[in-house]
Amino acid sequence: MDILVATAATVAFLHTLFGPDHYLPFIAMGKARRWSMMKTSLITILGGTGHVLGSVVLGMIGVVAGIGIQKVTQVESVRGSLAGWLFIAFGLVYMVWGIRRAWMNKPHTHLHSHAGGLQHEHSHTHHDNHAHVHDREEKKNITPWILFTIFVLGPCEPLIPIVMYPAARGDYSELFITVLIFAVVTILTMLALVLGTLFGLNLMPLGKMERYMHALAGGTILFSGMSIVFLGW
């Protein structure tokens, strides 16, 4: 069991670290939508949990149905392509929306005239003037659920043989411990990467780039999807 647990922990760490789709979407959306660290953590944990459980369920179905690892892995590959294309579609739509939002909120000046011929001008954006509208939009925001859905569909291919080995032997205590270790290491690695990067970004003065954050978030998610589909990450 010790070897299997160590393997699960190592594979989980490396799989998460070298899979940018595991953390870049959460970093991008957390920064763009100004989620608190607590909210970002909860959404990341939900995404990571759904990601692992989806593959556990598939692996168990494979064992019960007597399907070999190769066929289950092929199904995971199809799920991976689906998740990748969903990331691409979501990222592209969100990026276009972000560009439009940035353009509409472009700072501009107004000239004001006062009694006595005094004139002055000031710059502003409509985003600040209509903050109450965006507050209502934030309350009904479905973005976290979109990310969660895509992550549930996304594959966790290295977990399949780790799940099927103890399950096929009927050693369910070993299966539970192995899956638990894999899930915990995966989620902790995701949290470390997401929160660490966001902490660093929050210390950086973004200035005029701030209004492009939604567009950049969409582009980041688009890149994550393309890395899955075309690079196999």
N, C-alpha and C positions, 0 to 999 in steps of 0.2 A: 504493500500500500504506500509506503514511504516514497518509492520511486514514482508511482503514479501521481501522487499528490504534488511532488516536486516538479514533475513534468507539466502538470496542469497549471501550476503557478507560473512557471517559466514561459510556457506557451501563451498564457493569458496576458502576461506583461508585454512580451514581444509583439504579439498579434495586435494589441491595442496601441502600442507605441508607434509601430510602423504602418498603422492604418489611420490616416488623417481623417477619414470619415467618422471615426470614433469620437473626435473632440473638436475639430474645426467648426462644424455646424453649431455646436453649443457655444463656442467662443464668439463666433460671428453674431449669432442671434442675441446672446446675452449682452454684448456690447451695443449692438444697434438698438435694441429695444429697452436698454437700460434696466435689465433685470437686476434685482438685488443678488448678492452672493448666495443668500439662502434659497431664493427661487431658482437661480441657476443650478445650484447643487441638487435640489429636488428633481428638476427636469432631467438633469444628467443621470441621476440615480435611476429614475424611471426608464429612461432610454436604455441604459446599460442592462437593467434587469430584463426588460422586454427582449433585448437583443440576445441575451444568453438563453432565456427560457424558450424562445422560438426554436432554437437549435436543439435544446434538450428534448422538447416535445417531438421534433422530427426524428431524433435519434432513437427515442423510445418506440415510436411507431415502426421504425425500421427493425428494431429487435423483435417486437411482437409479431410483425408481419413476416419475419424471416427474410428481410431484404438485406443484401450485403452492403458493406461500407461504400463500395464504389457507386452503387446506384443512389444511395442516400446523398453522397457527395455531389452527384450530378444534379440532384434536386436542389441542393444548396447552391450550386452554381447558377441555376435558373433564378432562384430567389435573389442571388447577388446581382444578377443583371437587372432584374425588376427593380430592386432597391436603388441601384445606380441610376437607372433612367428616371425614377421618381425624384431622386435628388437633382438630376439635371433639369427636369421640368419645373420643380419647385424653385430651384435656384435661379433659373432664367426668368420666371415670372416675377419673383421677388426682386431681382436685380432691375428689371425694367420698371417695376413700380417704384423702387428706390430712386432711380434716375429721374423719373417724373416728379417724385416728391421733392427731390433736391432742387430741380429746376423751378418748380412752383414756389418753393420757399427761398428763392434767391434773394438776398438782401437788396433793397432798393431804397431810394430817397424820396421824400416828399417835401415840398416847399410850402411853408406856412407864412401867411401875412397877418400882422397884428395892427391894431390902431396906432396911428402915428407913422405908418410907413415902415415899421420894423419887420424884417423878414428873416427867417431862419429855416434850415432844413435839417432833417434827421433821417437816419436809416433804420429800417426794421424789416422783419419778415412776418408773413401772415401766420406762420406756425405758432408764434408766441401769442398772437391775437386770438387764436382759436384753440388754445390748449385744452379748453373744456371738451371740445369735440373729440380730440385724441384721447382724453381721459376715458370717455365712454367707449371708444374703440378698443382701448387696452383691456377693458373689463370683459369684452366679448371676443378677445383675441383667441384664435384657434391654432396659432403657430406652434405652441408646444405640443399639441396633439398631432399635428402633421408630422413633426419630427419623431414623436413616439411611434406613430404608425409605420413610418419608413424604417425605423430601427428594428421594430418587431419583424418586419419583412426581410430585413437585412440578414445575411448568413453569418454564421460563426463557424466556418468550416473546420478549423483545428479542433473544435470541441467534439465533433461527431465521433471520431475513433475513441476519444477519451471517455465518452458516455457509453458507447456501445460495448466496450471491452468488459467493464464490470457488470453491465446490465445483462449481457449474454451469459455470464457465469452465474447470474442470480444473486450476486453479492450487492444488495441494495444499500447496505450501510456504507460500503466503499463508494458506490455510485453517488450517494448523497454528499459525502465528504468531498469527493472530487469535484462535483458540480459546484458545491458551496465555495471551495477554494478558488476555482476558476472564476466564479461570479464576483467574489469579493476582490480578487486581484484586478480583474477587469475594471470594475467600478472605481476602485481606489486610484488606479492609474488614470482613468478618464478624469476623475475629480482633480487629481494633482495637475494634470496638463491644462484642464479648462480653467480652474481657479487661479493657478499660477500665472498663466498667460493673461487672464483678465486683470489680475492685480497689477501686472507690469503695464498693461495698456492704460489702465486708469491713472497711472502716474505720469503718462505722457501727455503733453499739451497738444491736442489735435487741431485746435484753431478752426480754420475754414473747412478742414476735412470732416468736421463733425457732422455736417448736414449730408455728407455722402455715405454715412455709415450703413444705411439700409442697402444702398446699391453695392457697397463693398461686401456686406453680409451675403447678399444674393450671389455675387460673384464667387465668394468663398465656397458656398454650398454647391454652386455649379461646378467648381473645380473638384470638389470632393466626389461628386457623381461621376465626372469624367475620369477621375483616377480609378474609380471602381470598374467602370465599363471598359476603358481603353488600356489601363495599366494593370488591372487585376489586383489592386491594393485591397 
